[in-house]
Amino acid sequence: MNIFSIITTLTIFFGYVAAHIGSVSTTTTSLTVTSSSVLPLTFSTITSPTNNIDFSVVVGLAPASDHDAPPSLGETWLQNFDLVALGHAETNTGSFTLQVPINTSNAGVFTSGTFTVTAAVTSAFGALYGTQLEFFQVTVQLTI
């Protein structure tokens, strides 16, 4: 391989390096549910050798005792986030936080206890933009 081929290959490779959501966490492990309470979910991104676009996040809630596993979002839909409109579709390595409403309107049907919050992330990747759906879960103690 000549030097021109190596430079072209590296330029193409690094030209397509992008980040996508790789994990979800929260700094709030317990939450008192009120009419305006929210749970901060932090989405951390990781680099990938292919183009990535994260389109949306759908968040649901279920009592942990129900053992709801993906692809279930849980018993209650909480919020849908349009990552394109929010400017988080094509991100660099780092993180961003979204405020998920967990309030008396959507969690008031439950009693206090341990809950699983599930975030389903839709994204497209690669040269052909194949689509995928990834699930991330966090546990939170709710006082209702």
PyMOL commands that place a pseudoatom at each C-alpha (Angstrom):
pseudoatom trace, name=CA, resn=MET, resi=1, chain=A, elem=C, hetatm=0, pos=[0.000, 0.000, 0.000]
pseudoatom trace, name=CA, resn=ASN, resi=2, chain=A, elem=C, hetatm=0, pos=[1.364, 3.405, -0.856]
pseudoatom trace, name=CA, resn=ILE, resi=3, chain=A, elem=C, hetatm=0, pos=[1.168, 6.392, 1.475]
pseudoatom trace, name=CA, resn=PHE, resi=4, chain=A, elem=C, hetatm=0, pos=[-1.709, 7.951, -0.518]
pseudoatom trace, name=CA, resn=SER, resi=5, chain=A, elem=C, hetatm=0, pos=[-3.845, 4.833, -0.022]
pseudoatom trace, name=CA, resn=ILE, resi=6, chain=A, elem=C, hetatm=0, pos=[-3.118, 4.786, 3.690]
pseudoatom trace, name=CA, resn=ILE, resi=7, chain=A, elem=C, hetatm=0, pos=[-4.025, 8.474, 4.108]
pseudoatom trace, name=CA, resn=THR, resi=8, chain=A, elem=C, hetatm=0, pos=[-7.224, 8.014, 2.070]
pseudoatom trace, name=CA, resn=THR, resi=9, chain=A, elem=C, hetatm=0, pos=[-8.221, 4.966, 4.106]
pseudoatom trace, name=CA, resn=LEU, resi=10, chain=A, elem=C, hetatm=0, pos=[-7.598, 6.732, 7.427]
pseudoatom trace, name=CA, resn=THR, resi=11, chain=A, elem=C, hetatm=0, pos=[-9.489, 9.835, 6.244]
pseudoatom trace, name=CA, resn=ILE, resi=12, chain=A, elem=C, hetatm=0, pos=[-12.502, 7.741, 5.237]
pseudoatom trace, name=CA, resn=PHE, resi=13, chain=A, elem=C, hetatm=0, pos=[-12.385, 5.762, 8.492]
pseudoatom trace, name=CA, resn=PHE, resi=14, chain=A, elem=C, hetatm=0, pos=[-12.047, 8.732, 10.803]
pseudoatom trace, name=CA, resn=GLY, resi=15, chain=A, elem=C, hetatm=0, pos=[-14.466, 10.805, 8.713]
pseudoatom trace, name=CA, resn=TYR, resi=16, chain=A, elem=C, hetatm=0, pos=[-17.212, 8.407, 9.705]
pseudoatom trace, name=CA, resn=VAL, resi=17, chain=A, elem=C, hetatm=0, pos=[-16.443, 8.082, 13.394]
pseudoatom trace, name=CA, resn=ALA, resi=18, chain=A, elem=C, hetatm=0, pos=[-19.480, 9.144, 15.373]
pseudoatom trace, name=CA, resn=ALA, resi=19, chain=A, elem=C, hetatm=0, pos=[-20.970, 8.670, 18.812]
pseudoatom trace, name=CA, resn=HIS, resi=20, chain=A, elem=C, hetatm=0, pos=[-24.169, 6.962, 19.852]
pseudoatom trace, name=CA, resn=ILE, resi=21, chain=A, elem=C, hetatm=0, pos=[-25.979, 6.290, 23.120]
pseudoatom trace, name=CA, resn=GLY, resi=22, chain=A, elem=C, hetatm=0, pos=[-24.199, 3.527, 24.999]
pseudoatom trace, name=CA, resn=SER, resi=23, chain=A, elem=C, hetatm=0, pos=[-25.629, 3.771, 28.515]
pseudoatom trace, name=CA, resn=VAL, resi=24, chain=A, elem=C, hetatm=0, pos=[-28.275, 5.457, 30.638]
pseudoatom trace, name=CA, resn=SER, resi=25, chain=A, elem=C, hetatm=0, pos=[-28.034, 6.409, 34.302]
pseudoatom trace, name=CA, resn=THR, resi=26, chain=A, elem=C, hetatm=0, pos=[-29.658, 8.641, 36.878]
pseudoatom trace, name=CA, resn=THR, resi=27, chain=A, elem=C, hetatm=0, pos=[-28.289, 10.589, 39.819]
pseudoatom trace, name=CA, resn=THR, resi=28, chain=A, elem=C, hetatm=0, pos=[-31.650, 10.273, 41.567]
pseudoatom trace, name=CA, resn=THR, resi=29, chain=A, elem=C, hetatm=0, pos=[-32.117, 6.860, 43.183]
pseudoatom trace, name=CA, resn=SER, resi=30, chain=A, elem=C, hetatm=0, pos=[-35.224, 7.876, 45.127]
pseudoatom trace, name=CA, resn=LEU, resi=31, chain=A, elem=C, hetatm=0, pos=[-37.970, 10.276, 44.143]
pseudoatom trace, name=CA, resn=THR, resi=32, chain=A, elem=C, hetatm=0, pos=[-41.030, 11.617, 45.925]
pseudoatom trace, name=CA, resn=VAL, resi=33, chain=A, elem=C, hetatm=0, pos=[-43.799, 11.742, 43.332]
pseudoatom trace, name=CA, resn=THR, resi=34, chain=A, elem=C, hetatm=0, pos=[-45.640, 15.065, 43.143]
pseudoatom trace, name=CA, resn=SER, resi=35, chain=A, elem=C, hetatm=0, pos=[-47.701, 16.770, 40.447]
pseudoatom trace, name=CA, resn=SER, resi=36, chain=A, elem=C, hetatm=0, pos=[-44.513, 18.173, 38.896]
pseudoatom trace, name=CA, resn=SER, resi=37, chain=A, elem=C, hetatm=0, pos=[-41.752, 15.684, 39.779]
pseudoatom trace, name=CA, resn=VAL, resi=38, chain=A, elem=C, hetatm=0, pos=[-39.206, 14.619, 37.155]
pseudoatom trace, name=CA, resn=LEU, resi=39, chain=A, elem=C, hetatm=0, pos=[-36.437, 12.037, 36.979]
pseudoatom trace, name=CA, resn=PRO, resi=40, chain=A, elem=C, hetatm=0, pos=[-33.190, 13.145, 35.317]
pseudoatom trace, name=CA, resn=LEU, resi=41, chain=A, elem=C, hetatm=0, pos=[-31.910, 10.477, 32.905]
pseudoatom trace, name=CA, resn=THR, resi=42, chain=A, elem=C, hetatm=0, pos=[-28.353, 10.920, 31.674]
pseudoatom trace, name=CA, resn=PHE, resi=43, chain=A, elem=C, hetatm=0, pos=[-27.525, 9.397, 28.298]
pseudoatom trace, name=CA, resn=SER, resi=44, chain=A, elem=C, hetatm=0, pos=[-23.811, 8.716, 27.839]
pseudoatom trace, name=CA, resn=THR, resi=45, chain=A, elem=C, hetatm=0, pos=[-22.440, 8.329, 24.347]
pseudoatom trace, name=CA, resn=ILE, resi=46, chain=A, elem=C, hetatm=0, pos=[-19.663, 6.127, 23.029]
pseudoatom trace, name=CA, resn=THR, resi=47, chain=A, elem=C, hetatm=0, pos=[-17.724, 6.367, 19.795]
pseudoatom trace, name=CA, resn=SER, resi=48, chain=A, elem=C, hetatm=0, pos=[-18.312, 4.054, 16.889]
pseudoatom trace, name=CA, resn=PRO, resi=49, chain=A, elem=C, hetatm=0, pos=[-16.437, 3.551, 13.616]
pseudoatom trace, name=CA, resn=THR, resi=50, chain=A, elem=C, hetatm=0, pos=[-19.649, 4.076, 11.628]
pseudoatom trace, name=CA, resn=ASN, resi=51, chain=A, elem=C, hetatm=0, pos=[-22.091, 6.938, 11.226]
pseudoatom trace, name=CA, resn=ASN, resi=52, chain=A, elem=C, hetatm=0, pos=[-24.809, 6.925, 13.882]
pseudoatom trace, name=CA, resn=ILE, resi=53, chain=A, elem=C, hetatm=0, pos=[-27.991, 8.899, 14.313]
pseudoatom trace, name=CA, resn=ASP, resi=54, chain=A, elem=C, hetatm=0, pos=[-30.092, 8.475, 17.459]
pseudoatom trace, name=CA, resn=PHE, resi=55, chain=A, elem=C, hetatm=0, pos=[-33.653, 9.443, 16.527]
pseudoatom trace, name=CA, resn=SER, resi=56, chain=A, elem=C, hetatm=0, pos=[-35.778, 9.121, 19.614]
pseudoatom trace, name=CA, resn=VAL, resi=57, chain=A, elem=C, hetatm=0, pos=[-36.109, 7.847, 23.153]
pseudoatom trace, name=CA, resn=VAL, resi=58, chain=A, elem=C, hetatm=0, pos=[-39.321, 6.378, 24.537]
pseudoatom trace, name=CA, resn=VAL, resi=59, chain=A, elem=C, hetatm=0, pos=[-39.462, 5.943, 28.322]
pseudoatom trace, name=CA, resn=GLY, resi=60, chain=A, elem=C, hetatm=0, pos=[-41.720, 3.663, 30.359]
pseudoatom trace, name=CA, resn=LEU, resi=61, chain=A, elem=C, hetatm=0, pos=[-42.222, 2.674, 33.991]
pseudoatom trace, name=CA, resn=ALA, resi=62, chain=A, elem=C, hetatm=0, pos=[-43.047, -0.576, 35.796]
pseudoatom trace, name=CA, resn=PRO, resi=63, chain=A, elem=C, hetatm=0, pos=[-42.830, -1.874, 39.347]
pseudoatom trace, name=CA, resn=ALA, resi=64, chain=A, elem=C, hetatm=0, pos=[-39.554, -3.818, 39.660]
pseudoatom trace, name=CA, resn=SER, resi=65, chain=A, elem=C, hetatm=0, pos=[-41.518, -6.769, 41.025]
pseudoatom trace, name=CA, resn=ASP, resi=66, chain=A, elem=C, hetatm=0, pos=[-43.184, -7.167, 37.603]
pseudoatom trace, name=CA, resn=HIS, resi=67, chain=A, elem=C, hetatm=0, pos=[-39.821, -8.137, 36.066]
pseudoatom trace, name=CA, resn=ASP, resi=68, chain=A, elem=C, hetatm=0, pos=[-40.690, -6.374, 32.809]
pseudoatom trace, name=CA, resn=ALA, resi=69, chain=A, elem=C, hetatm=0, pos=[-37.841, -7.024, 30.418]
pseudoatom trace, name=CA, resn=PRO, resi=70, chain=A, elem=C, hetatm=0, pos=[-37.208, -5.415, 27.047]
pseudoatom trace, name=CA, resn=PRO, resi=71, chain=A, elem=C, hetatm=0, pos=[-38.818, -5.067, 24.625]
pseudoatom trace, name=CA, resn=SER, resi=72, chain=A, elem=C, hetatm=0, pos=[-41.495, -4.186, 27.192]
pseudoatom trace, name=CA, resn=LEU, resi=73, chain=A, elem=C, hetatm=0, pos=[-41.455, -0.540, 28.290]
pseudoatom trace, name=CA, resn=GLY, resi=74, chain=A, elem=C, hetatm=0, pos=[-43.469, -1.360, 31.381]
pseudoatom trace, name=CA, resn=GLU, resi=75, chain=A, elem=C, hetatm=0, pos=[-47.022, -0.690, 32.470]
pseudoatom trace, name=CA, resn=THR, resi=76, chain=A, elem=C, hetatm=0, pos=[-46.944, 3.087, 32.019]
pseudoatom trace, name=CA, resn=TRP, resi=77, chain=A, elem=C, hetatm=0, pos=[-45.612, 5.176, 29.134]
pseudoatom trace, name=CA, resn=LEU, resi=78, chain=A, elem=C, hetatm=0, pos=[-43.867, 8.251, 30.515]
pseudoatom trace, name=CA, resn=GLN, resi=79, chain=A, elem=C, hetatm=0, pos=[-42.437, 10.325, 27.666]
pseudoatom trace, name=CA, resn=ASN, resi=80, chain=A, elem=C, hetatm=0, pos=[-41.202, 10.340, 24.090]
pseudoatom trace, name=CA, resn=PHE, resi=81, chain=A, elem=C, hetatm=0, pos=[-38.192, 12.513, 23.239]
pseudoatom trace, name=CA, resn=ASP, resi=82, chain=A, elem=C, hetatm=0, pos=[-37.390, 13.584, 19.664]
pseudoatom trace, name=CA, resn=LEU, resi=83, chain=A, elem=C, hetatm=0, pos=[-33.591, 13.642, 19.728]
pseudoatom trace, name=CA, resn=VAL, resi=84, chain=A, elem=C, hetatm=0, pos=[-33.401, 15.321, 16.307]
pseudoatom trace, name=CA, resn=ALA, resi=85, chain=A, elem=C, hetatm=0, pos=[-35.508, 18.268, 17.486]
pseudoatom trace, name=CA, resn=LEU, resi=86, chain=A, elem=C, hetatm=0, pos=[-33.544, 18.449, 20.763]
pseudoatom trace, name=CA, resn=GLY, resi=87, chain=A, elem=C, hetatm=0, pos=[-30.184, 18.508, 18.966]
pseudoatom trace, name=CA, resn=HIS, resi=88, chain=A, elem=C, hetatm=0, pos=[-28.969, 15.170, 20.354]
pseudoatom trace, name=CA, resn=ALA, resi=89, chain=A, elem=C, hetatm=0, pos=[-29.278, 13.010, 17.216]
pseudoatom trace, name=CA, resn=GLU, resi=90, chain=A, elem=C, hetatm=0, pos=[-25.625, 13.264, 16.226]
pseudoatom trace, name=CA, resn=THR, resi=91, chain=A, elem=C, hetatm=0, pos=[-23.548, 13.698, 19.337]
pseudoatom trace, name=CA, resn=ASN, resi=92, chain=A, elem=C, hetatm=0, pos=[-19.905, 13.639, 20.246]
pseudoatom trace, name=CA, resn=THR, resi=93, chain=A, elem=C, hetatm=0, pos=[-18.525, 11.489, 23.017]
pseudoatom trace, name=CA, resn=GLY, resi=94, chain=A, elem=C, hetatm=0, pos=[-19.976, 12.783, 26.259]
pseudoatom trace, name=CA, resn=SER, resi=95, chain=A, elem=C, hetatm=0, pos=[-23.441, 12.881, 27.770]
pseudoatom trace, name=CA, resn=PHE, resi=96, chain=A, elem=C, hetatm=0, pos=[-26.710, 14.775, 27.923]
pseudoatom trace, name=CA, resn=THR, resi=97, chain=A, elem=C, hetatm=0, pos=[-29.573, 14.705, 30.419]
pseudoatom trace, name=CA, resn=LEU, resi=98, chain=A, elem=C, hetatm=0, pos=[-33.318, 14.594, 29.761]
pseudoatom trace, name=CA, resn=GLN, resi=99, chain=A, elem=C, hetatm=0, pos=[-35.967, 15.293, 32.408]
pseudoatom trace, name=CA, resn=VAL, resi=100, chain=A, elem=C, hetatm=0, pos=[-38.551, 12.489, 32.477]
pseudoatom trace, name=CA, resn=PRO, resi=101, chain=A, elem=C, hetatm=0, pos=[-41.865, 13.358, 34.118]
pseudoatom trace, name=CA, resn=ILE, resi=102, chain=A, elem=C, hetatm=0, pos=[-42.760, 10.851, 36.816]
pseudoatom trace, name=CA, resn=ASN, resi=103, chain=A, elem=C, hetatm=0, pos=[-45.675, 12.528, 38.509]
pseudoatom trace, name=CA, resn=THR, resi=104, chain=A, elem=C, hetatm=0, pos=[-49.087, 11.912, 40.020]
pseudoatom trace, name=CA, resn=SER, resi=105, chain=A, elem=C, hetatm=0, pos=[-50.643, 11.924, 36.532]
pseudoatom trace, name=CA, resn=ASN, resi=106, chain=A, elem=C, hetatm=0, pos=[-48.668, 8.964, 35.207]
pseudoatom trace, name=CA, resn=ALA, resi=107, chain=A, elem=C, hetatm=0, pos=[-47.401, 7.153, 38.335]
pseudoatom trace, name=CA, resn=GLY, resi=108, chain=A, elem=C, hetatm=0, pos=[-50.345, 7.843, 40.643]
pseudoatom trace, name=CA, resn=VAL, resi=109, chain=A, elem=C, hetatm=0, pos=[-51.878, 4.430, 39.898]
pseudoatom trace, name=CA, resn=PHE, resi=110, chain=A, elem=C, hetatm=0, pos=[-49.007, 2.719, 41.743]
pseudoatom trace, name=CA, resn=THR, resi=111, chain=A, elem=C, hetatm=0, pos=[-48.043, 2.480, 45.397]
pseudoatom trace, name=CA, resn=SER, resi=112, chain=A, elem=C, hetatm=0, pos=[-44.604, 3.313, 46.760]
pseudoatom trace, name=CA, resn=GLY, resi=113, chain=A, elem=C, hetatm=0, pos=[-41.776, 0.924, 46.005]
pseudoatom trace, name=CA, resn=THR, resi=114, chain=A, elem=C, hetatm=0, pos=[-38.951, 0.030, 43.678]
pseudoatom trace, name=CA, resn=PHE, resi=115, chain=A, elem=C, hetatm=0, pos=[-39.516, 0.704, 39.979]
pseudoatom trace, name=CA, resn=THR, resi=116, chain=A, elem=C, hetatm=0, pos=[-37.743, 0.024, 36.710]
pseudoatom trace, name=CA, resn=VAL, resi=117, chain=A, elem=C, hetatm=0, pos=[-37.486, 2.853, 34.199]
pseudoatom trace, name=CA, resn=THR, resi=118, chain=A, elem=C, hetatm=0, pos=[-36.886, 1.580, 30.656]
pseudoatom trace, name=CA, resn=ALA, resi=119, chain=A, elem=C, hetatm=0, pos=[-35.569, 3.795, 27.858]
pseudoatom trace, name=CA, resn=ALA, resi=120, chain=A, elem=C, hetatm=0, pos=[-35.894, 2.510, 24.285]
pseudoatom trace, name=CA, resn=VAL, resi=121, chain=A, elem=C, hetatm=0, pos=[-33.535, 4.296, 21.878]
pseudoatom trace, name=CA, resn=THR, resi=122, chain=A, elem=C, hetatm=0, pos=[-34.152, 4.160, 18.128]
pseudoatom trace, name=CA, resn=SER, resi=123, chain=A, elem=C, hetatm=0, pos=[-31.141, 4.763, 15.927]
pseudoatom trace, name=CA, resn=ALA, resi=124, chain=A, elem=C, hetatm=0, pos=[-29.664, 4.230, 12.482]
pseudoatom trace, name=CA, resn=PHE, resi=125, chain=A, elem=C, hetatm=0, pos=[-26.067, 3.333, 11.748]
pseudoatom trace, name=CA, resn=GLY, resi=126, chain=A, elem=C, hetatm=0, pos=[-23.573, 2.520, 9.038]
pseudoatom trace, name=CA, resn=ALA, resi=127, chain=A, elem=C, hetatm=0, pos=[-23.292, 3.321, 5.366]
pseudoatom trace, name=CA, resn=LEU, resi=128, chain=A, elem=C, hetatm=0, pos=[-26.757, 1.905, 4.646]
pseudoatom trace, name=CA, resn=TYR, resi=129, chain=A, elem=C, hetatm=0, pos=[-28.265, 3.266, 7.870]
pseudoatom trace, name=CA, resn=GLY, resi=130, chain=A, elem=C, hetatm=0, pos=[-29.563, 0.008, 9.229]
pseudoatom trace, name=CA, resn=THR, resi=131, chain=A, elem=C, hetatm=0, pos=[-31.989, 0.638, 12.062]
pseudoatom trace, name=CA, resn=GLN, resi=132, chain=A, elem=C, hetatm=0, pos=[-31.848, -0.684, 15.586]
pseudoatom trace, name=CA, resn=LEU, resi=133, chain=A, elem=C, hetatm=0, pos=[-33.683, -0.431, 18.872]
pseudoatom trace, name=CA, resn=GLU, resi=134, chain=A, elem=C, hetatm=0, pos=[-31.666, -0.570, 22.093]
pseudoatom trace, name=CA, resn=PHE, resi=135, chain=A, elem=C, hetatm=0, pos=[-33.052, -0.797, 25.619]
pseudoatom trace, name=CA, resn=PHE, resi=136, chain=A, elem=C, hetatm=0, pos=[-31.551, 0.636, 28.787]
pseudoatom trace, name=CA, resn=GLN, resi=137, chain=A, elem=C, hetatm=0, pos=[-32.924, 0.282, 32.319]
pseudoatom trace, name=CA, resn=VAL, resi=138, chain=A, elem=C, hetatm=0, pos=[-32.413, 2.067, 35.640]
pseudoatom trace, name=CA, resn=THR, resi=139, chain=A, elem=C, hetatm=0, pos=[-33.932, 1.355, 39.031]
pseudoatom trace, name=CA, resn=VAL, resi=140, chain=A, elem=C, hetatm=0, pos=[-35.492, 4.049, 41.204]
pseudoatom trace, name=CA, resn=GLN, resi=141, chain=A, elem=C, hetatm=0, pos=[-37.307, 4.069, 44.545]
pseudoatom trace, name=CA, resn=LEU, resi=142, chain=A, elem=C, hetatm=0, pos=[-40.587, 6.003, 44.301]
pseudoatom trace, name=CA, resn=THR, resi=143, chain=A, elem=C, hetatm=0, pos=[-42.566, 7.415, 47.200]
pseudoatom trace, name=CA, resn=ILE, resi=144, chain=A, elem=C, hetatm=0, pos=[-46.100, 7.936, 45.967]
for i in range(1, 144): cmd.bond("trace and resi %d" % i, "trace and resi %d" % (i + 1))
show_as sticks, trace
zoom trace
